[in-house]
């Protein structure tokens, strides 16, 4: 398995846990909204994963604390790609 595949699987696992635990609830709201808009399950998880990747990058690469408010803000903007 390539690094990108492994990373995607880990991100998808985080999303799965967020959906299962409804924490934050905005993940499930966004997931349902995107499915209703016609995106399939994989596309929806990829888009949510982009928002999650922004936060992981800031934590791992820049040593900044996880920013839940930004994560939620980016979820609400989907399908527009997160740039914040």
RAUR-V449827 format. One record per pair of residues at least 6 apart in sequence whose C-alpha atoms are under 8 Angstrom apart, sorted by the first residue. I is the first residue (numbers start at 1). GAP is how many residues later the second one is. D is the distance in Angstrom with one decimal. If there is no record, write none. Layout:
I&GAP&D ; I&GAP&D
This chain:
8&41&7.9 ; 11&38&6.1 ; 11&41&7.4 ; 11&42&7.7 ; 12&33&6.7 ; 12&34&8.0 ; 12&37&6.9 ; 15&12&7.7 ; 15&30&7.3 ; 15&33&7.6 ; 15&34&7.3 ; 18&6&6.4 ; 18&7&7.9 ; 18&9&6.7 ; 18&10&7.7 ; 19&6&7.7 ; 19&8&6.4 ; 19&9&5.4 ; 22&6&6.5 ; 26&46&6.4 ; 26&49&7.2 ; 26&50&7.8 ; 27&21&7.5 ; 27&45&7.8 ; 27&48&7.1 ; 30&18&8.0 ; 30&45&6.3 ; 30&46&6.7 ; 30&48&7.8 ; 31&13&6.3 ; 31&14&7.5 ; 31&17&7.7 ; 34&10&6.1 ; 34&44&7.9 ; 34&45&7.6 ; 35&6&6.9 ; 35&9&6.8 ; 47&31&7.0 ; 47&32&6.8 ; 47&34&7.5 ; 48&27&6.6 ; 48&30&7.9 ; 50&31&7.4 ; 50&32&6.9 ; 51&20&6.0 ; 51&23&6.0 ; 51&24&6.4 ; 51&30&7.9 ; 51&31&5.9 ; 52&19&6.7 ; 54&17&7.9 ; 54&28&7.6 ; 54&30&7.8 ; 55&11&6.0 ; 55&12&6.6 ; 55&16&6.8 ; 56&10&7.5 ; 58&6&5.5 ; 58&7&7.4 ; 58&8&7.3 ; 59&6&5.7 ; 59&7&6.0 ; 70&14&7.2 ; 74&7&7.9 ; 74&8&5.4 ; 74&10&7.2
